[in-house]
Amino acid sequence: AAASLPGVAAEEEAVQPLSHSWLIQPGYQMAENSRFALYYDPEGLDLAVLEKTTGFVWSNAVDREVYTEEAANETALSGLVNVGTLNGGAESQTVIYDGVKNASSVKTAVEKRQNGFSLQISLVKLDIRFTLQFTLEKDGLDVRVPFDKIEENGKNQLNYLRLMPFFGAGVSGEGGYLFFPDGSGSLMDFTENDRFSGCTNLSFYGDQAPDIDADESRLE
């Protein structure tokens, strides 16, 4: 996740963190505790978490102060959840969930919960429904997809869900970093512009390819 480096003064050339001022509004607030505040815009399907002490904001949405709809692709502007489905168990397709652009095929229902809210998402044409639960904890945001809230009533089935793929994203040169949970962990600073010029692929558990047959033999 992206976060400002505590106790480290920003370099003079570093850009200011994204504010998401259009989303951090009292009418969008869903929950709050001593450290964080949770916001959600049901029209734009945008979610944000504000760290109250530093003013840092994590959000699934591309900041409209940086990118206009013409400057960013649809995937970047609809990053609440990406859905992969299987059609009849064979053909795979990807549905980019955006309730604004796909209002006729996607329905949503919001229910306030203690310290957060639930969002039921119905993919009407695919006859698939599932629920996302957002809960504000003392240490951050907890996001869950309850198994008993998944409904597949036709030939289509869920293949995968990618939750908020842009949550924690930042601008190159911003005072923040990405954390990679490999081994003891490593950090990639946003100021490393050359590393963020395109897609970065790194080995998560090392370079050794898995040997399924060997793993199965050890279990026998």
C-alpha positions in Angstrom: 0.0 0.0 0.0 1.0 3.6 -0.5 1.7 5.8 2.4 3.6 8.9 3.3 6.9 8.2 4.9 6.5 9.2 8.6 9.1 11.6 10.1 10.8 12.2 6.7 10.5 15.7 5.2 9.4 15.7 1.6 12.1 16.7 -0.9 11.6 20.1 -2.5 11.0 18.5 -5.9 8.4 16.0 -4.7 4.8 16.6 -5.7 2.0 16.9 -3.2 0.0 13.8 -2.4 -3.3 13.4 -4.2 -6.0 15.0 -2.1 -9.2 13.5 -3.6 -10.9 16.7 -2.4 -14.0 16.0 -4.5 -14.6 12.7 -2.5 -13.6 13.8 1.0 -16.9 15.4 1.7 -19.3 15.1 4.8 -22.1 13.7 2.6 -19.9 10.8 1.5 -18.6 9.8 5.0 -19.6 6.2 6.0 -17.6 5.6 9.1 -15.0 7.3 11.3 -12.7 6.4 14.2 -9.9 8.1 16.1 -7.4 7.6 13.3 -9.3 7.1 10.0 -12.4 8.2 8.1 -14.1 6.2 5.4 -15.9 7.8 2.4 -18.0 6.4 -0.5 -19.6 8.0 -3.5 -22.4 5.7 -4.7 -22.8 7.5 -8.0 -19.1 7.3 -9.1 -18.5 4.1 -7.1 -15.5 5.7 -5.5 -14.1 4.8 -2.1 -11.5 6.6 0.0 -9.8 6.3 3.4 -8.5 9.4 5.1 -5.7 9.2 7.6 -6.8 12.1 9.9 -3.4 12.9 11.4 -1.4 13.3 8.2 -4.2 14.1 5.8 -3.1 11.2 3.5 -5.8 9.6 1.3 -6.0 6.1 -0.1 -8.6 5.6 -2.8 -9.6 3.2 -5.6 -10.3 6.1 -7.9 -7.9 8.1 -10.1 -7.8 11.6 -8.7 -9.9 14.0 -10.9 -7.5 16.8 -10.1 -4.7 14.9 -12.0 -6.6 12.9 -14.7 -9.7 13.9 -16.7 -11.9 11.2 -18.2 -10.3 12.0 -21.6 -6.8 11.5 -20.2 -7.3 8.1 -18.4 -8.7 4.9 -19.7 -12.0 3.4 -18.5 -10.2 0.8 -16.4 -8.3 3.5 -14.4 -11.6 5.4 -13.7 -13.6 2.3 -12.6 -11.3 0.6 -10.2 -13.6 -0.5 -7.4 -13.6 -4.2 -8.5 -12.7 -6.0 -11.7 -14.7 -9.2 -12.2 -13.6 -12.3 -14.2 -16.2 -14.8 -15.2 -16.5 -18.2 -16.8 -19.2 -18.6 -19.4 -20.5 -22.2 -19.3 -17.3 -23.3 -17.7 -15.3 -22.8 -20.8 -15.1 -19.3 -22.2 -13.5 -16.7 -20.0 -14.4 -13.0 -20.1 -13.6 -10.0 -18.0 -16.2 -7.5 -16.8 -14.9 -4.1 -15.8 -17.3 -3.0 -13.1 -18.4 0.6 -13.5 -22.0 1.3 -12.4 -22.0 4.7 -14.1 -21.1 3.5 -17.6 -22.9 0.1 -17.2 -26.0 1.2 -15.4 -28.2 -1.0 -17.4 -26.3 -4.2 -16.7 -25.0 -3.5 -13.1 -27.1 -2.8 -10.1 -25.9 -1.9 -6.6 -27.4 -1.6 -3.1 -25.7 0.0 -0.2 -26.4 -1.0 3.5 -24.8 0.9 6.4 -23.1 -1.4 8.9 -21.3 -0.7 12.2 -18.0 1.0 11.3 -18.7 0.7 7.6 -21.0 -0.5 4.9 -21.9 -3.4 2.6 -22.2 -3.1 -1.1 -24.3 -5.7 -3.0 -23.3 -5.9 -6.7 -25.6 -7.5 -9.2 -24.3 -8.3 -12.7 -27.8 -8.4 -14.3 -26.9 -9.9 -17.7 -24.7 -12.5 -16.2 -27.2 -13.4 -13.3 -24.4 -13.1 -10.7 -24.5 -11.3 -7.4 -21.9 -10.8 -4.6 -21.4 -8.5 -1.7 -18.4 -6.5 -0.6 -18.1 -5.6 3.1 -16.0 -2.5 4.0 -15.2 -2.1 7.7 -13.0 0.6 9.2 -10.7 -0.9 11.9 -8.3 0.9 14.2 -5.4 -0.1 12.0 -7.0 0.5 8.6 -9.6 -0.8 6.2 -10.9 -4.4 6.3 -12.5 -5.6 3.0 -14.3 -9.0 2.7 -16.3 -10.9 0.2 -18.6 -13.3 2.2 -18.9 -16.6 0.5 -22.5 -17.1 1.5 -23.3 -13.8 -0.3 -22.2 -15.1 -3.7 -25.0 -16.1 -6.1 -24.5 -17.7 -9.5 -27.9 -18.5 -10.9 -27.2 -19.1 -14.6 -24.4 -20.7 -16.7 -22.0 -18.0 -15.8 -19.7 -18.4 -12.8 -17.2 -16.1 -11.0 -13.6 -16.8 -11.9 -11.9 -14.0 -9.9 -12.4 -10.7 -8.2 -9.7 -8.0 -8.2 -10.6 -5.6 -5.4 -9.7 -2.0 -5.8 -6.6 -2.5 -8.0 -5.7 1.2 -7.8 -6.1 1.5 -4.1 -2.9 3.0 -2.7 -1.7 4.2 -6.1 0.2 7.4 -6.3 1.8 9.9 -8.6 5.5 9.4 -9.7 7.6 11.7 -7.5 5.0 11.7 -4.7 6.3 11.2 -1.1 5.3 7.6 -0.7 6.2 4.0 -1.6 5.0 0.5 -2.5 5.6 -2.3 -0.1 6.3 -5.8 -1.5 5.7 -8.5 1.1 8.4 -10.9 -0.1 10.8 -12.3 2.5 11.6 -9.5 5.0 9.8 -7.1 2.7 11.1 -4.4 0.4 10.1 -0.8 -0.6 9.9 0.9 -3.9 9.9 4.7 -3.6 7.5 6.7 -5.8 10.5 8.9 -6.7 12.0 6.0 -8.7 10.4 7.3 -11.9 12.1 4.8 -14.2 10.5 1.9 -12.3 7.0 3.3 -12.7 7.2 4.2 -16.4 5.3 1.0 -17.3 4.1 -2.3 -15.8 6.5 -3.8 -13.3 6.5 -7.6 -12.9 8.4 -9.1 -9.9 8.7 -12.6 -8.5 6.6 -12.9 -5.4 8.1 -16.1 -3.9 11.3 -16.3 -5.9 12.3 -17.4 -9.4 11.9 -21.1 -8.9 9.0 -22.6 -10.9 6.6 -24.7 -8.9 6.8 -28.5 -9.3 3.2 -29.8 -8.7 4.2 -33.5 -9.1 6.9 -33.2 -6.5 4.6 -31.3 -4.1 2.0 -34.0 -4.4 4.5 -36.9 -3.9 5.6 -35.3 -0.6 2.0 -35.3 0.6 1.5 -39.1 -0.1 
